[in-house]
Amino acid sequence: MKALVEYVKEGKTVKFAYYRENTLWYETDCGFIFPVPLSDTGTATFPANDKAIMFMRWIRKYRDEMIKEEDLRNVFTGNDEDLCG
């Protein structure tokens, strides 16, 4: 999986992908889709396109969850392949 900085470095953007079950889903320039729970948004405005750095909190959180899930899957399958590149 890519380093966090690769998702948010200068010039990188996110775009709104879809809304489902009280969650906004955004996609980074490199195709990483991550959730933004409405419970975390307060009164903030979330545009359809924005700088990725503004979403680093949610990108980091979801990326870390995916890494943990992948590590757990590898323990049970014996597969240590990096599935996300």
Contacts in CASP RR format, 6 or more apart in sequence:
PFRMAT RR
TARGET T0000
AUTHOR 0000-0000-0000
METHOD contacts of the structure
MODEL  1
MKALVEYVKEGKTVKFAYYRENTLWYETDCGFIFPVPLSDTGTATFPAND
KAIMFMRWIRKYRDEMIKEEDLRNVFTGNDEDLCG
1 63 0 8 1.000
1 66 0 8 1.000
1 67 0 8 1.000
1 70 0 8 1.000
1 82 0 8 1.000
1 84 0 8 1.000
1 85 0 8 1.000
2 30 0 8 1.000
2 32 0 8 1.000
2 84 0 8 1.000
2 85 0 8 1.000
4 56 0 8 1.000
4 59 0 8 1.000
4 60 0 8 1.000
4 63 0 8 1.000
6 30 0 8 1.000
7 28 0 8 1.000
7 30 0 8 1.000
7 32 0 8 1.000
7 52 0 8 1.000
7 56 0 8 1.000
7 59 0 8 1.000
7 63 0 8 1.000
8 52 0 8 1.000
8 53 0 8 1.000
8 55 0 8 1.000
8 56 0 8 1.000
8 59 0 8 1.000
9 52 0 8 1.000
11 51 0 8 1.000
11 52 0 8 1.000
12 28 0 8 1.000
12 29 0 8 1.000
12 30 0 8 1.000
12 51 0 8 1.000
12 52 0 8 1.000
12 53 0 8 1.000
13 28 0 8 1.000
13 29 0 8 1.000
13 49 0 8 1.000
13 50 0 8 1.000
13 51 0 8 1.000
13 52 0 8 1.000
14 26 0 8 1.000
14 27 0 8 1.000
14 28 0 8 1.000
14 29 0 8 1.000
14 49 0 8 1.000
14 50 0 8 1.000
14 51 0 8 1.000
14 52 0 8 1.000
14 54 0 8 1.000
14 55 0 8 1.000
15 26 0 8 1.000
15 27 0 8 1.000
15 48 0 8 1.000
15 49 0 8 1.000
16 24 0 8 1.000
16 25 0 8 1.000
16 26 0 8 1.000
16 46 0 8 1.000
16 47 0 8 1.000
16 48 0 8 1.000
16 49 0 8 1.000
17 25 0 8 1.000
17 26 0 8 1.000
17 27 0 8 1.000
17 33 0 8 1.000
18 25 0 8 1.000
19 25 0 8 1.000
22 37 0 8 1.000
22 38 0 8 1.000
22 39 0 8 1.000
23 35 0 8 1.000
23 36 0 8 1.000
23 37 0 8 1.000
23 38 0 8 1.000
24 35 0 8 1.000
24 36 0 8 1.000
24 37 0 8 1.000
24 38 0 8 1.000
24 41 0 8 1.000
24 46 0 8 1.000
25 33 0 8 1.000
25 34 0 8 1.000
25 35 0 8 1.000
25 36 0 8 1.000
26 33 0 8 1.000
26 34 0 8 1.000
26 36 0 8 1.000
26 55 0 8 1.000
26 58 0 8 1.000
27 33 0 8 1.000
27 34 0 8 1.000
28 34 0 8 1.000
28 52 0 8 1.000
28 59 0 8 1.000
29 52 0 8 1.000
32 59 0 8 1.000
32 63 0 8 1.000
32 84 0 8 1.000
34 55 0 8 1.000
34 58 0 8 1.000
34 59 0 8 1.000
34 61 0 8 1.000
34 62 0 8 1.000
34 63 0 8 1.000
35 58 0 8 1.000
35 62 0 8 1.000
36 46 0 8 1.000
36 55 0 8 1.000
36 58 0 8 1.000
40 58 0 8 1.000
52 59 0 8 1.000
66 84 0 8 1.000
70 83 0 8 1.000
70 84 0 8 1.000
73 79 0 8 1.000
74 80 0 8 1.000
END
